[in-house]
Amino acid sequence: MNSSVTRTQAVQAHERSPEMVVLNRTMERLKPQASSILAQVLRWFSLKRAARAQAHRLQVIDRTVLGEKSYVAVVQVDGRRFMLGGAQSGISLLTELNPAETFAAVLDKAPKSTKPHARRTSKSVSPGDAVRS
């Protein structure tokens, strides 16, 4: 065998060096503290994730503009869905949506308005047509 120091012997000598002995002893003393710190960090991340989930309890699922300053929106709060109507005067709850109901069923349940609605005609008007009084 060669008289030179082998790689294994060099590693073993390094591990027995005074610096490494002190480092190993320090690491052994810090293991319980390190696991406690790691547990606290993991708890902090868990709490942050829960807080983000709480922040998203209210979601706007869909929104449709009806006119210049009016809209209908479907919002979800804690798993329940509501249809809201909004206008310049404020926001109104139209109905709570049942997941099993179709949109047509919701419209059938809606109270009928007594106000006359403007009717659209299917007759098209050309720019050249004159309006007669």
C-alpha positions, -999 to 999 in steps of 0.1 A, spaced: 0 0 0 11 35 -8 23 56 21 3 86 9 -29 94 28 -60 79 12 -92 98 7 -110 79 34 -82 86 59 -84 123 50 -122 124 56 -118 106 89 -91 130 100 -112 160 90 -142 147 110 -119 143 141 -106 179 137 -114 202 167 -136 224 145 -157 195 133 -160 181 169 -173 214 181 -196 217 151 -211 182 156 -216 189 193 -234 222 185 -256 205 159 -266 178 184 -276 205 210 -296 224 183 -316 195 170 -345 199 195 -346 236 189 -345 232 152 -374 209 152 -393 233 174 -385 262 150 -395 240 120 -429 232 137 -435 269 143 -427 278 107 -451 250 94 -478 263 118 -474 298 105 -477 287 69 -508 267 79 -524 297 95 -516 319 65 -533 294 42 -564 293 64 -565 331 65 -564 332 27 -592 306 25 -613 328 48 -606 358 27 -622 341 -3 -655 332 14 -673 357 -9 -669 353 -47 -686 369 -76 -694 339 -99 -709 359 -128 -721 394 -136 -741 407 -165 -746 444 -173 -783 451 -181 -780 488 -188 -758 518 -183 -760 516 -145 -777 482 -137 -766 446 -135 -774 412 -123 -748 392 -104 -745 357 -89 -724 356 -58 -713 327 -36 -710 330 1 -699 300 22 -711 276 -6 -745 292 -10 -753 311 -42 -774 343 -44 -787 363 -74 -784 400 -68 -797 430 -88 -778 462 -87 -787 497 -99 -778 533 -91 -802 532 -62 -786 502 -45 -783 464 -45 -812 440 -40 -814 403 -32 -834 387 -60 -833 351 -49 -811 324 -34 -802 299 -61 -807 262 -55 -780 242 -73 -807 217 -85 -829 244 -101 -825 256 -137 -824 293 -145 -858 289 -162 -873 276 -129 -859 306 -111 -875 330 -136 -908 312 -133 -907 318 -95 -898 355 -98 -926 380 -91 -942 394 -122 -937 431 -127 -967 454 -131 -947 480 -151 -951 479 -188 -920 469 -206 -908 484 -239 -915 459 -267 -891 452 -294 -904 447 -329 -890 424 -354 -894 450 -381 -861 464 -393 -858 501 -401 -835 513 -429 -817 546 -426 -836 558 -457 -871 552 -441 -890 583 -432 -908 587 -400 -944 598 -406 -966 615 -380 
